[in-house]
Amino acid sequence: MVRHIADRVAVMYLGKVVELAPRDALYADPKHPYSKALLSAVPIPNPEVETRRSHIILKGDVPSPANPPAGCRFCTRCPVAAARRHSVEPEWRKLNGGRRVACHLAE
């Protein structure tokens, strides 16, 4: 639904925006690990394409929104998290094409 009605999309995790991008850019190349996981779960109505896709299965505990972890809120479930992400909150960074992302590794 979002793909068909929005021009820009904000992806949120535990009440914080982690990625903001033009719709087509986000769907073509998500930058935040949570955005990647969300979009990998969206089914594609083409069986040939769908059977070849890989889905990102998030592991780890979902933190309480009332008591989020220090540093990156996604660090307990992030497939690429390192020690730094557990203590330092990622800054909101501008990327090319009017995109913004809050991730230590996004480029």
MOPAC internal coordinates of N, CA, C and O (Angstrom, degrees):
PM7 1SCF
backbone

  N    0.0000 0     0.00 0     0.00 0    0    0    0
  C    1.4357 1     0.00 0     0.00 0    1    0    0
  C    1.5298 1   110.73 1     0.00 0    2    1    0
  O    1.2310 1   120.64 1   134.01 1    3    2    1
  N    1.3363 1   116.38 1   -45.99 1    3    2    1
  C    1.4616 1   120.99 1  -178.82 1    5    3    2
  C    1.5289 1   110.63 1   -57.92 1    6    5    3
  O    1.2310 1   120.86 1   138.16 1    7    6    5
  N    1.3126 1   115.96 1   -41.84 1    7    6    5
  C    1.4658 1   120.95 1  -178.12 1    9    7    6
  C    1.5287 1   111.74 1   -59.15 1   10    9    7
  O    1.2310 1   120.43 1   151.57 1   11   10    9
  N    1.3164 1   116.78 1   -28.43 1   11   10    9
  C    1.4630 1   120.22 1  -175.47 1   13   11   10
  C    1.5204 1   114.59 1   -95.74 1   14   13   11
  O    1.2310 1   119.55 1   164.21 1   15   14   13
  N    1.3144 1   118.47 1   -15.79 1   15   14   13
  C    1.4752 1   118.39 1  -176.63 1   17   15   14
  C    1.5282 1   114.37 1  -117.18 1   18   17   15
  O    1.2310 1   119.80 1   164.29 1   19   18   17
  N    1.3270 1   117.99 1   -15.71 1   19   18   17
  C    1.4728 1   119.84 1  -174.42 1   21   19   18
  C    1.5283 1   111.86 1  -103.88 1   22   21   19
  O    1.2310 1   121.16 1   -29.97 1   23   22   21
  N    1.3218 1   115.39 1   150.03 1   23   22   21
  C    1.4680 1   121.66 1   172.57 1   25   23   22
  C    1.5285 1   109.87 1   -97.08 1   26   25   23
  O    1.2310 1   121.06 1   144.39 1   27   26   25
  N    1.3322 1   115.57 1   -35.61 1   27   26   25
  C    1.4638 1   122.48 1   177.47 1   29   27   26
  C    1.5216 1   107.36 1  -127.98 1   30   29   27
  O    1.2310 1   121.12 1   -31.82 1   31   30   29
  N    1.3241 1   115.47 1   148.18 1   31   30   29
  C    1.4591 1   120.00 1  -176.77 1   33   31   30
  C    1.5219 1   109.37 1  -128.89 1   34   33   31
  O    1.2310 1   120.92 1   -45.85 1   35   34   33
  N    1.3208 1   115.84 1   134.15 1   35   34   33
  C    1.4567 1   122.23 1   173.44 1   37   35   34
  C    1.5295 1   107.26 1  -110.41 1   38   37   35
  O    1.2310 1   120.78 1   -51.76 1   39   38   37
  N    1.3174 1   116.11 1   128.24 1   39   38   37
  C    1.4585 1   122.01 1   176.49 1   41   39   38
  C    1.5180 1   107.30 1  -102.99 1   42   41   39
  O    1.2310 1   120.79 1   -52.43 1   43   42   41
  N    1.3409 1   116.09 1   127.57 1   43   42   41
  C    1.4609 1   120.78 1  -178.04 1   45   43   42
  C    1.5217 1   110.69 1  -115.49 1   46   45   43
  O    1.2310 1   121.34 1   -32.43 1   47   46   45
  N    1.3378 1   115.05 1   147.57 1   47   46   45
  C    1.4501 1   121.65 1   173.20 1   49   47   46
  C    1.5206 1   107.63 1  -137.19 1   50   49   47
  O    1.2310 1   120.39 1   -56.19 1   51   50   49
  N    1.3020 1   116.87 1   123.81 1   51   50   49
  C    1.4756 1   123.38 1  -178.07 1   53   51   50
  C    1.5339 1   112.38 1    50.52 1   54   53   51
  O    1.2310 1   120.77 1  -136.34 1   55   54   53
  N    1.3262 1   116.13 1    43.66 1   55   54   53
  C    1.4561 1   120.68 1   174.41 1   57   55   54
  C    1.5079 1   116.37 1    82.25 1   58   57   55
  O    1.2310 1   119.59 1  -175.53 1   59   58   57
  N    1.3301 1   118.39 1     4.47 1   59   58   57
  C    1.4696 1   121.14 1   178.13 1   61   59   58
  C    1.5253 1   109.35 1  -121.27 1   62   61   59
  O    1.2310 1   120.98 1   -39.24 1   63   62   61
  N    1.3190 1   115.74 1   140.76 1   63   62   61
  C    1.4540 1   119.61 1   175.12 1   65   63   62
  C    1.5280 1   107.96 1   -74.12 1   66   65   63
  O    1.2310 1   120.74 1   -53.74 1   67   66   65
  N    1.3392 1   116.20 1   126.26 1   67   66   65
  C    1.4582 1   120.49 1   179.71 1   69   67   66
  C    1.5202 1   111.79 1  -106.50 1   70   69   67
  O    1.2310 1   120.46 1   160.86 1   71   70   69
  N    1.3426 1   116.73 1   -19.14 1   71   70   69
  C    1.4583 1   119.90 1   176.53 1   73   71   70
  C    1.5186 1   109.13 1  -154.00 1   74   73   71
  O    1.2310 1   121.04 1   -40.34 1   75   74   73
  N    1.3242 1   115.61 1   139.66 1   75   74   73
  C    1.4586 1   123.18 1   176.45 1   77   75   74
  C    1.5178 1   106.62 1  -135.60 1   78   77   75
  O    1.2310 1   120.60 1   -54.37 1   79   78   77
  N    1.3294 1   116.45 1   125.63 1   79   78   77
  C    1.4577 1   119.12 1  -174.93 1   81   79   78
  C    1.5251 1   110.46 1  -157.48 1   82   81   79
  O    1.2310 1   120.70 1   -21.38 1   83   82   81
  N    1.3334 1   116.28 1   158.62 1   83   82   81
  C    1.4601 1   118.68 1   169.05 1   85   83   82
  C    1.5373 1   108.74 1   -58.95 1   86   85   83
  O    1.2310 1   120.83 1   -37.88 1   87   86   85
  N    1.3078 1   116.01 1   142.12 1   87   86   85
  C    1.4575 1   121.78 1  -174.95 1   89   87   86
  C    1.5251 1   113.89 1   -48.94 1   90   89   87
  O    1.2310 1   119.86 1   127.73 1   91   90   89
  N    1.3083 1   117.87 1   -52.27 1   91   90   89
  C    1.4646 1   120.42 1  -176.36 1   93   91   90
  C    1.5251 1   112.21 1   -63.95 1   94   93   91
  O    1.2310 1   120.31 1   142.16 1   95   94   93
  N    1.3166 1   117.01 1   -37.84 1   95   94   93
  C    1.4698 1   120.58 1   178.41 1   97   95   94
  C    1.5225 1   111.03 1   -66.10 1   98   97   95
  O    1.2310 1   120.66 1   138.38 1   99   98   97
  N    1.3197 1   116.34 1   -41.62 1   99   98   97
  C    1.4606 1   119.93 1  -179.76 1  101   99   98
  C    1.5246 1   111.21 1   -64.38 1  102  101   99
  O    1.2310 1   120.30 1   133.87 1  103  102  101
  N    1.3200 1   117.02 1   -46.13 1  103  102  101
  C    1.4629 1   119.94 1  -179.47 1  105  103  102
  C    1.5242 1   112.09 1   -68.47 1  106  105  103
  O    1.2310 1   120.01 1   147.89 1  107  106  105
  N    1.3227 1   117.58 1   -32.11 1  107  106  105
  C    1.4652 1   120.44 1  -179.19 1  109  107  106
  C    1.5277 1   112.42 1   -78.01 1  110  109  107
  O    1.2310 1   120.30 1   144.05 1  111  110  109
  N    1.3304 1   117.04 1   -35.95 1  111  110  109
  C    1.4591 1   119.98 1  -174.24 1  113  111  110
  C    1.5314 1   111.03 1  -154.29 1  114  113  111
  O    1.2310 1   119.77 1  -103.58 1  115  114  113
  N    1.3246 1   118.04 1    76.42 1  115  114  113
  C    1.4631 1   119.11 1   178.12 1  117  115  114
  C    1.5221 1   110.30 1   -64.51 1  118  117  115
  O    1.2310 1   120.78 1   -36.58 1  119  118  117
  N    1.3143 1   116.12 1   143.42 1  119  118  117
  C    1.4693 1   121.23 1  -176.39 1  121  119  118
  C    1.5264 1   113.66 1  -100.74 1  122  121  119
  O    1.2310 1   119.84 1   144.47 1  123  122  121
  N    1.3220 1   117.91 1   -35.53 1  123  122  121
  C    1.4637 1   120.75 1  -178.39 1  125  123  122
  C    1.5280 1   109.57 1   -83.98 1  126  125  123
  O    1.2310 1   119.41 1   -39.12 1  127  126  125
  N    1.3374 1   118.74 1   140.88 1  127  126  125
  C    1.4674 1   120.90 1   179.38 1  129  127  126
  C    1.5342 1   113.54 1   -56.85 1  130  129  127
  O    1.2310 1   119.64 1   146.38 1  131  130  129
  N    1.3219 1   118.30 1   -33.62 1  131  130  129
  C    1.4622 1   120.11 1   178.30 1  133  131  130
  C    1.5282 1   110.27 1   -70.01 1  134  133  131
  O    1.2310 1   119.99 1   138.94 1  135  134  133
  N    1.3256 1   117.62 1   -41.06 1  135  134  133
  C    1.4664 1   120.75 1   177.09 1  137  135  134
  C    1.5233 1   110.12 1   -60.33 1  138  137  135
  O    1.2310 1   120.70 1   138.07 1  139  138  137
  N    1.3280 1   116.27 1   -41.93 1  139  138  137
  C    1.4666 1   120.67 1   178.73 1  141  139  138
  C    1.5280 1   110.86 1   -60.77 1  142  141  139
  O    1.2310 1   120.51 1   135.91 1  143  142  141
  N    1.3343 1   116.64 1   -44.09 1  143  142  141
  C    1.4684 1   120.90 1   179.92 1  145  143  142
  C    1.5295 1   111.04 1   -65.11 1  146  145  143
  O    1.2310 1   120.34 1   136.17 1  147  146  145
  N    1.3296 1   116.96 1   -43.83 1  147  146  145
  C    1.4657 1   120.06 1   179.13 1  149  147  146
  C    1.5229 1   111.09 1   -59.63 1  150  149  147
  O    1.2310 1   120.70 1   131.13 1  151  150  149
  N    1.3144 1   116.27 1   -48.87 1  151  150  149
  C    1.4619 1   119.62 1  -176.47 1  153  151  150
  C    1.5236 1   112.46 1   -69.97 1  154  153  151
  O    1.2310 1   120.00 1   153.82 1  155  154  153
  N    1.3199 1   117.61 1   -26.18 1  155  154  153
  C    1.4600 1   118.94 1   177.34 1  157  155  154
  C    1.5325 1   111.02 1   -70.94 1  158  157  155
  O    1.2310 1   120.15 1   162.04 1  159  158  157
  N    1.3319 1   117.32 1   -17.96 1  159  158  157
  C    1.4645 1   121.63 1   179.60 1  161  159  158
  C    1.5283 1   113.00 1   -88.11 1  162  161  159
  O    1.2310 1   120.05 1   168.15 1  163  162  161
  N    1.3243 1   117.50 1   -11.85 1  163  162  161
  C    1.4632 1   120.78 1  -179.62 1  165  163  162
  C    1.5311 1   108.39 1   -77.02 1  166  165  163
  O    1.2310 1   120.22 1   -59.62 1  167  166  165
  N    1.3323 1   117.19 1   120.38 1  167  166  165
  C    1.4639 1   118.81 1  -178.88 1  169  167  166
  C    1.5256 1   112.04 1   -68.93 1  170  169  167
  O    1.2310 1   121.33 1   -33.64 1  171  170  169
  N    1.3120 1   115.07 1   146.36 1  171  170  169
  C    1.4626 1   121.77 1   175.63 1  173  171  170
  C    1.5272 1   106.89 1  -106.20 1  174  173  171
  O    1.2310 1   119.66 1   -52.68 1  175  174  173
  N    1.3320 1   118.26 1   127.32 1  175  174  173
  C    1.4645 1   120.53 1  -174.36 1  177  175  174
  C    1.5336 1   114.27 1   -76.50 1  178  177  175
  O    1.2310 1   120.57 1  -142.01 1  179  178  177
  N    1.3113 1   116.52 1    37.99 1  179  178  177
  C    1.4581 1   121.91 1   176.12 1  181  179  178
  C    1.5278 1   106.39 1  -132.39 1  182  181  179
  O    1.2310 1   119.82 1   -72.43 1  183  182  181
  N    1.3324 1   117.95 1   107.57 1  183  182  181
  C    1.4649 1   120.42 1  -175.10 1  185  183  182
  C    1.5288 1   114.04 1   -57.36 1  186  185  183
  O    1.2310 1   119.97 1   146.00 1  187  186  185
  N    1.3151 1   117.66 1   -34.00 1  187  186  185
  C    1.4704 1   119.97 1   179.74 1  189  187  186
  C    1.5211 1   111.28 1   -65.79 1  190  189  187
  O    1.2310 1   120.20 1   138.48 1  191  190  189
  N    1.3129 1   117.22 1   -41.52 1  191  190  189
  C    1.4589 1   121.87 1   179.13 1  193  191  190
  C    1.5279 1   110.13 1   -73.55 1  194  193  191
  O    1.2310 1   120.47 1   135.54 1  195  194  193
  N    1.3200 1   116.71 1   -44.46 1  195  194  193
  C    1.4624 1   121.55 1  -175.76 1  197  195  194
  C    1.5227 1   112.20 1   -61.32 1  198  197  195
  O    1.2310 1   119.51 1   141.28 1  199  198  197
  N    1.3149 1   118.54 1   -38.72 1  199  198  197
  C    1.4695 1   120.15 1  -178.59 1  201  199  198
  C    1.5231 1   112.55 1   -71.08 1  202  201  199
  O    1.2310 1   119.66 1   158.83 1  203  202  201
  N    1.3249 1   118.25 1   -21.17 1  203  202  201
  C    1.4734 1   121.50 1   179.52 1  205  203  202
  C    1.5236 1   113.41 1   -92.48 1  206  205  203
  O    1.2310 1   120.04 1   168.41 1  207  206  205
  N    1.3099 1   117.53 1   -11.59 1  207  206  205
  C    1.4721 1   121.22 1  -177.89 1  209  207  206
  C    1.5175 1   111.31 1   -75.11 1  210  209  207
  O    1.2310 1   121.50 1   -31.22 1  211  210  209
  N    1.3209 1   114.73 1   148.78 1  211  210  209
  C    1.4629 1   118.53 1   172.09 1  213  211  210
  C    1.5255 1   107.90 1  -101.74 1  214  213  211
  O    1.2310 1   121.05 1   -39.18 1  215  214  213
  N    1.3075 1   115.59 1   140.82 1  215  214  213
  C    1.4599 1   121.94 1   178.62 1  217  215  214
  C    1.5165 1   108.52 1  -106.88 1  218  217  215
  O    1.2310 1   120.93 1   -40.53 1  219  218  217
  N    1.3102 1   115.83 1   139.47 1  219  218  217
  C    1.4633 1   121.04 1   178.41 1  221  219  218
  C    1.5214 1   107.52 1   -91.56 1  222  221  219
  O    1.2310 1   121.05 1   -62.88 1  223  222  221
  N    1.3118 1   115.59 1   117.12 1  223  222  221
  C    1.4623 1   121.35 1   177.79 1  225  223  222
  C    1.5263 1   107.52 1   -99.51 1  226  225  223
  O    1.2310 1   120.88 1   -65.13 1  227  226  225
  N    1.3184 1   115.92 1   114.87 1  227  226  225
  C    1.4565 1   120.51 1  -179.44 1  229  227  226
  C    1.5198 1   110.37 1   -78.17 1  230  229  227
  O    1.2310 1   121.19 1   -45.07 1  231  230  229
  N    1.3068 1   115.32 1   134.93 1  231  230  229
  C    1.4620 1   121.43 1   177.69 1  233  231  230
  C    1.5168 1   108.21 1  -114.27 1  234  233  231
  O    1.2310 1   120.70 1    -8.40 1  235  234  233
  N    1.2920 1   116.27 1   171.60 1  235  234  233
  C    1.4595 1   120.30 1   178.86 1  237  235  234
  C    1.5053 1   111.69 1    96.39 1  238  237  235
  O    1.2310 1   121.79 1    -8.10 1  239  238  237
  N    1.2986 1   114.19 1   171.90 1  239  238  237
  C    1.4620 1   121.08 1  -177.16 1  241  239  238
  C    1.5213 1   111.52 1   -83.92 1  242  241  239
  O    1.2310 1   121.20 1   -38.87 1  243  242  241
  N    1.3225 1   115.32 1   141.13 1  243  242  241
  C    1.4658 1   120.73 1   173.01 1  245  243  242
  C    1.5205 1   106.39 1   -83.47 1  246  245  243
  O    1.2310 1   119.96 1   -63.05 1  247  246  245
  N    1.3360 1   117.69 1   116.95 1  247  246  245
  C    1.4693 1   119.90 1  -178.16 1  249  247  246
  C    1.5253 1   111.93 1   -70.00 1  250  249  247
  O    1.2310 1   121.26 1   -18.45 1  251  250  249
  N    1.2962 1   115.20 1   161.55 1  251  250  249
  C    1.4550 1   120.91 1   175.57 1  253  251  250
  C    1.5221 1   109.72 1   -73.85 1  254  253  251
  O    1.2310 1   119.67 1   -49.18 1  255  254  253
  N    1.3265 1   118.23 1   130.82 1  255  254  253
  C    1.4644 1   119.77 1   175.78 1  257  255  254
  C    1.5266 1   112.39 1   -62.37 1  258  257  255
  O    1.2310 1   120.42 1   154.24 1  259  258  257
  N    1.3330 1   116.80 1   -25.76 1  259  258  257
  C    1.4667 1   120.96 1   178.81 1  261  259  258
  C    1.5226 1   111.86 1   -75.63 1  262  261  259
  O    1.2310 1   120.46 1   158.77 1  263  262  261
  N    1.3321 1   116.73 1   -21.23 1  263  262  261
  C    1.4529 1   121.62 1  -179.33 1  265  263  262
  C    1.5361 1   108.99 1  -140.69 1  266  265  263
  O    1.2310 1   120.46 1  -111.38 1  267  266  265
  N    1.3437 1   116.73 1    68.62 1  267  266  265
  C    1.4647 1   119.30 1  -176.95 1  269  267  266
  C    1.5264 1   111.57 1   -68.60 1  270  269  267
  O    1.2310 1   120.29 1   -22.60 1  271  270  269
  N    1.3259 1   117.06 1   157.40 1  271  270  269
  C    1.4651 1   119.60 1   179.37 1  273  271  270
  C    1.5265 1   111.60 1   -66.57 1  274  273  271
  O    1.2310 1   120.97 1   -23.23 1  275  274  273
  N    1.3191 1   115.76 1   156.77 1  275  274  273
  C    1.4668 1   120.98 1   174.46 1  277  275  274
  C    1.5169 1   108.15 1   -68.50 1  278  277  275
  O    1.2310 1   120.27 1   -25.60 1  279  278  277
  N    1.2998 1   117.09 1   154.40 1  279  278  277
  C    1.4589 1   120.42 1  -179.79 1  281  279  278
  C    1.5110 1   110.73 1    75.70 1  282  281  279
  O    1.2310 1   120.55 1    39.68 1  283  282  281
  N    1.3030 1   116.55 1  -140.32 1  283  282  281
  C    1.4642 1   121.68 1  -179.76 1  285  283  282
  C    1.5197 1   109.49 1   -70.26 1  286  285  283
  O    1.2310 1   119.99 1   -51.06 1  287  286  285
  N    1.3136 1   117.62 1   128.94 1  287  286  285
  C    1.4617 1   121.58 1  -179.19 1  289  287  286
  C    1.5226 1   112.02 1   -66.52 1  290  289  287
  O    1.2310 1   119.96 1   157.99 1  291  290  289
  N    1.3041 1   117.67 1   -22.01 1  291  290  289
  C    1.4686 1   122.27 1  -177.39 1  293  291  290
  C    1.5275 1   112.07 1   -91.60 1  294  293  291
  O    1.2310 1   119.56 1   178.42 1  295  294  293
  N    1.3210 1   118.44 1    -1.58 1  295  294  293
  C    1.4734 1   121.76 1  -172.08 1  297  295  294
  C    1.5219 1   114.29 1   -59.63 1  298  297  295
  O    1.2310 1   119.12 1   151.48 1  299  298  297
  N    1.3250 1   119.28 1   -28.52 1  299  298  297
  C    1.4657 1   120.49 1  -178.89 1  301  299  298
  C    1.5191 1   113.02 1   -74.83 1  302  301  299
  O    1.2310 1   120.30 1   165.77 1  303  302  301
  N    1.3286 1   117.03 1   -14.23 1  303  302  301
  C    1.4672 1   121.07 1  -178.54 1  305  303  302
  C    1.5201 1   112.92 1  -124.06 1  306  305  303
  O    1.2310 1   119.73 1   175.65 1  307  306  305
  N    1.3110 1   118.12 1    -4.35 1  307  306  305
  C    1.4578 1   122.84 1  -174.63 1  309  307  306
  C    1.5289 1   111.56 1   -70.88 1  310  309  307
  O    1.2310 1   120.31 1   -51.86 1  311  310  309
  N    1.3331 1   117.01 1   128.14 1  311  310  309
  C    1.4674 1   119.41 1   179.09 1  313  311  310
  C    1.5226 1   113.55 1   -71.72 1  314  313  311
  O    1.2310 1   119.47 1   167.83 1  315  314  313
  N    1.3315 1   118.62 1   -12.17 1  315  314  313
  C    1.4676 1   121.12 1  -178.57 1  317  315  314
  C    1.5283 1   112.30 1  -121.32 1  318  317  315
  O    1.2310 1   119.95 1  -166.59 1  319  318  317
  N    1.3132 1   117.69 1    13.41 1  319  318  317
  C    1.4679 1   121.24 1  -176.30 1  321  319  318
  C    1.5242 1   111.40 1   -65.77 1  322  321  319
  O    1.2310 1   121.36 1   -35.36 1  323  322  321
  N    1.3093 1   115.00 1   144.64 1  323  322  321
  C    1.4649 1   122.54 1   175.20 1  325  323  322
  C    1.5235 1   107.30 1  -126.96 1  326  325  323
  O    1.2310 1   120.61 1    -4.43 1  327  326  325
  N    1.2927 1   116.43 1   175.57 1  327  326  325
  C    1.4727 1   121.96 1  -175.24 1  329  327  326
  C    1.5237 1   112.33 1   -53.52 1  330  329  327
  O    1.2310 1   119.69 1   139.07 1  331  330  329
  N    1.3234 1   118.20 1   -40.93 1  331  330  329
  C    1.4613 1   121.48 1  -177.17 1  333  331  330
  C    1.5294 1   111.78 1   -57.93 1  334  333  331
  O    1.2310 1   120.18 1   144.33 1  335  334  333
  N    1.3129 1   117.26 1   -35.67 1  335  334  333
  C    1.4490 1   120.87 1  -176.60 1  337  335  334
  C    1.5250 1   112.37 1   -69.69 1  338  337  335
  O    1.2310 1   120.60 1   162.30 1  339  338  337
  N    1.3199 1   116.47 1   -17.70 1  339  338  337
  C    1.4534 1   119.75 1   178.87 1  341  339  338
  C    1.5276 1   112.07 1   -80.86 1  342  341  339
  O    1.2310 1   119.90 1   166.15 1  343  342  341
  N    1.3167 1   117.80 1   -13.85 1  343  342  341
  C    1.4560 1   119.02 1  -176.97 1  345  343  342
  C    1.5286 1   114.36 1  -124.17 1  346  345  343
  O    1.2310 1   119.64 1   158.80 1  347  346  345
  N    1.3204 1   118.29 1   -21.20 1  347  346  345
  C    1.4654 1   121.25 1  -176.79 1  349  347  346
  C    1.5205 1   109.38 1  -115.40 1  350  349  347
  O    1.2310 1   120.69 1   -59.58 1  351  350  349
  N    1.3316 1   116.28 1   120.42 1  351  350  349
  C    1.4611 1   119.92 1   177.91 1  353  351  350
  C    1.5245 1   109.16 1   -71.18 1  354  353  351
  O    1.2310 1   119.98 1   -48.70 1  355  354  353
  N    1.3348 1   117.63 1   131.30 1  355  354  353
  C    1.4682 1   119.53 1  -179.37 1  357  355  354
  C    1.5258 1   110.86 1   -67.39 1  358  357  355
  O    1.2310 1   121.67 1   -37.56 1  359  358  357
  N    1.3153 1   114.41 1   142.44 1  359  358  357
  C    1.4642 1   119.81 1   178.69 1  361  359  358
  C    1.5219 1   109.40 1   -82.96 1  362  361  359
  O    1.2310 1   121.38 1   -25.91 1  363  362  361
  N    1.3039 1   114.96 1   154.09 1  363  362  361
  C    1.4540 1   123.47 1   176.96 1  365  363  362
  C    1.5210 1   106.26 1   -75.37 1  366  365  363
  O    1.2310 1   119.79 1   -65.62 1  367  366  365
  N    1.3345 1   118.00 1   114.38 1  367  366  365
  C    1.4665 1   121.61 1  -175.78 1  369  367  366
  C    1.5181 1   111.31 1  -116.15 1  370  369  367
  O    1.2310 1   121.43 1   -34.13 1  371  370  369
  N    1.3315 1   114.88 1   145.87 1  371  370  369
  C    1.4563 1   121.00 1   175.32 1  373  371  370
  C    1.5230 1   108.67 1   -87.76 1  374  373  371
  O    1.2310 1   120.94 1   -43.93 1  375  374  373
  N    1.3156 1   115.80 1   136.07 1  375  374  373
  C    1.4544 1   122.35 1   173.77 1  377  375  374
  C    1.5269 1   108.16 1  -118.24 1  378  377  375
  O    1.2310 1   120.30 1    -5.76 1  379  378  377
  N    1.2887 1   117.03 1   174.24 1  379  378  377
  C    1.4660 1   121.26 1   178.24 1  381  379  378
  C    1.5233 1   111.68 1   -60.77 1  382  381  379
  O    1.2310 1   120.91 1   -27.15 1  383  382  381
  N    1.3144 1   115.87 1   152.85 1  383  382  381
  C    1.4521 1   121.45 1   173.97 1  385  383  382
  C    1.5166 1   115.35 1    75.44 1  386  385  383
  O    1.2310 1   120.00 1  -155.94 1  387  386  385
  N    1.3265 1   117.61 1    24.06 1  387  386  385
  C    1.4511 1   120.20 1   178.01 1  389  387  386
  C    1.5152 1   114.35 1    75.84 1  390  389  387
  O    1.2310 1   120.57 1  -158.86 1  391  390  389
  N    1.3081 1   116.51 1    21.14 1  391  390  389
  C    1.4636 1   121.21 1  -179.21 1  393  391  390
  C    1.5132 1   110.67 1   -94.84 1  394  393  391
  O    1.2310 1   120.93 1   -25.86 1  395  394  393
  N    1.3277 1   115.84 1   154.14 1  395  394  393
  C    1.4656 1   122.98 1   173.98 1  397  395  394
  C    1.5082 1   107.12 1  -138.19 1  398  397  395
  O    1.2310 1   121.37 1   -34.59 1  399  398  397
  N    1.3239 1   114.98 1   145.41 1  399  398  397
  C    1.4542 1   119.73 1  -179.35 1  401  399  398
  C    1.5235 1   109.87 1  -149.37 1  402  401  399
  O    1.2310 1   121.13 1   -34.77 1  403  402  401
  N    1.3260 1   115.44 1   145.23 1  403  402  401
  C    1.4679 1   121.80 1   175.98 1  405  403  402
  C    1.5245 1   106.93 1  -112.40 1  406  405  403
  O    1.2310 1   121.04 1   -95.54 1  407  406  405
  N    1.3364 1   115.62 1    84.46 1  407  406  405
  C    1.4759 1   121.43 1  -179.83 1  409  407  406
  C    1.5189 1   107.83 1  -155.37 1  410  409  407
  O    1.2310 1   120.79 1   -41.88 1  411  410  409
  N    1.3167 1   116.09 1   138.12 1  411  410  409
  C    1.4617 1   120.48 1   179.10 1  413  411  410
  C    1.5224 1   112.30 1   -67.23 1  414  413  411
  O    1.2310 1   119.66 1   152.89 1  415  414  413
  N    1.3323 1   118.26 1   -27.11 1  415  414  413
  C    1.4609 1   120.83 1  -173.52 1  417  415  414
  C    1.5264 1   115.05 1  -104.74 1  418  417  415
  O    1.2310 1   119.17 1   167.28 1  419  418  417
  N    1.3031 1   119.18 1   -12.72 1  419  418  417
  C    1.4681 1   121.20 1  -175.84 1  421  419  418
  C    1.5215 1   111.15 1   -65.00 1  422  421  419
  O    1.2310 1   121.60 1   -42.06 1  423  422  421
  N    1.3162 1   114.55 1   137.94 1  423  422  421
  C    1.4678 1   120.75 1   177.41 1  425  423  422
  C    1.4971 1   110.94 1  -134.19 1  426  425  423
  O    1.2310 1   120.10 1   180.00 1  427  426  425

